[in-house]
Amino acid sequence: MTDLTPFAPWLDRWGLTPDGEPFVTRYTKSHLLPVRQGEAAAMLKIATSAEEIRGGALMAWWDGEGAARVLAREAEALLLERLPAARSLAAMARDGQDDQATRILCAVAHALHAPRPEPMPSSLRPLDVWLRALAPAAAAHGGVLAASLEAATSLLADPQDIVVLHGDLHHENVLDGGDRGWLVIDPKGVLGERTYEFATTIINPDAEMAFRPGRICRQAGVVAEAARVEPRRLMRWLLAHAGVSAAWCMADGFDPTDALALAEIAKAELGA
């Protein structure tokens, strides 16, 4: 029997009807349920962390421009429009259109980073706070994490192009919105340097693709051209991001092997 307990108060409050099976996200453990509000298809999300609640505030701030529309939001609950998602950037990348998928991600980021007339959400996390797990991990384990910390420290001391960041912009978090184009979901809500946004795009959609010989360097070149960022600075941010990803994995009980290997690739590219 389907357990709708986490959703029950919001189903009543917002006049929603279940339209599919509930599921839980792998990393954040948020609860999601496909629903309908009248004739409109929607997704009800119940956040289980402050990070996910911050993401809901940012989705509301974007107000459907480059992002899925927020239909209702209160406390830990978020009601989003359910997008057609007929196409997949991850499938596109795996089907010989890797460069095209990356360029789409860059275009989406450009739309998200554009100035807005409304004050930005007060809950955004500064990038230095977002990356703070890296320092203790580097102190404990050294190796490539020390190089990642060095890159992050240097970059954070010389910030450029500060914007509101999605914070986790990759193929699975950008959905096909039909006539409205490609739209994001699941932001982390970070304030920091624009170039950092693209580190997650390069090491996705999965480790298998990222580890293909020459792929990291090639996609860094595609991003540098499409997003108009400096290639070496992008690679330094990639080193920092891969390092903090490994730190997060270790802290949360996940295997950091892939993230550490990606950091090694970025370090080698910088050395070369």
Secondary structure, 3 states (H helix, E strand, C coil): CCCCHHHHHHHHHCCCEECCCCEECCCCCCEEEEEEECCEEEEEEECCCHHHHHHHHHHHHHCCCCECCEEEEECCEEEEECCCCCCEHHHHHHCCCHHHHHHHHHHHHHHHHCCCCCCCCCCCEEHHHHCCCHHHHHHHHCCHHHHHHHHHHHHHCCCCCEEEECCCCCHHHEEECHHHCEEECCCCCEEEEHHHHHHHHHCCCCHHHHCCCCHHHHHHHHHHHHHCCCHHHHHHHHHHHHHHHHHHHHHHCCCCHHHHHHHHHHHHHHHC
